[in-house]
Amino acid sequence: MSDLDTPQAGDDRAEDTDVVALLMRQHGDIRNLFDEVEANSGEERRDAFRRLVRLLAVHETAEEEVVHPFARRAIVGGEEIVEDRLTEERAAKETLAALDDLDTDDPKFMPQLMKLRKDVQEHARAEERYEFIHIRRSTDATSLAAMAKAVKAAEAMAPTRPHPGVESAAANLALGPVAALTDRTRDAVRKAMGKNG
């Protein structure tokens, strides 16, 4: 267990004011949602998968807008570290795109989900090892809190249920809505960080 995994006193408050704690909590939430998708079927599986897609979209967009730019500037070898993470993210997004074409009860769904889970877990471990620990070591509490505020702004932008008028699970998860969510998330992060674009 790394020092990133060690619970801190007042952990809920730490998550609100420390971007690393917040992102680590999200990694745990993502693992739990994968478990929920696997354990269910029918509408419960579809609902859990929608929530998983939503969290993955918000989480990765927030990292692309907040974590990666900081890592490029503040960590020795940051440019290469970030490029490696972006390569991992692209692989996961390709697997997710393949899942978008399947109903969650399709026999091909679970093997693709397991591939996505493996990609996402490997990516999360690499972030924790190569980015998060160095971010915490290379900045102060004020900067960690500012980055956490931007990540929370991204979370707040994500819709909590499918778009009205979209009936099928596959259509709900199509890249169009995910791309729109990503754009809204980016705008919210930039606003929270005081950037115009």
PyMOL commands that set and color helices and strands:
alter all, ss='L'
color gray80, all
select helices_A, chain A and resi 11-17+19-39+42-74+78-100+109-138+141-157+169-172+175-192
alter helices_A, ss='H'
color red, helices_A
deselect
rebuild
show_as cartoon
